[in-house]
Amino acid sequence: MLTPLTGDVLRPHVEGAVMAINYGLDKVRFITPVKVGSRIRGRVKLVEVKPIENGVQLKTETAIEIEGIDRPAAVVESLVRLYG
């Protein structure tokens, strides 16, 4: 579910890359349950860009928001490695 919500934010950083790898999650907090039929969106923040061998590692923080609800459903820190 995270990839469709973050794709537009990461796309400018991925364009020059030969390979992008979903490296995993750093921290995940489930805050509010999402009811069936709810509309959600991801508010993405680029937290860190770190050089690695032959590429860079991006850390993003995504708040998954539920329409009409003040608290997010989840807050997720994810890692993507870009090579080339």
C-alpha angles and dihedrals in degrees: 000000000000097000097063090047095051102033098098092050096049097039096086090053094045098049095087094040122104092204135015121196127193096228096187144257126309101188132000127188122183106203111161129020116243114229119220111271095022118141114235137185136184122236104200128197124186102227104175143004111198126182115238131176107297094354149008137281119223122203116198132183114212123191109199105212128198118217110253095010122107098209122063122247091228143346114216132186110202135182127219124182119208121197134189 
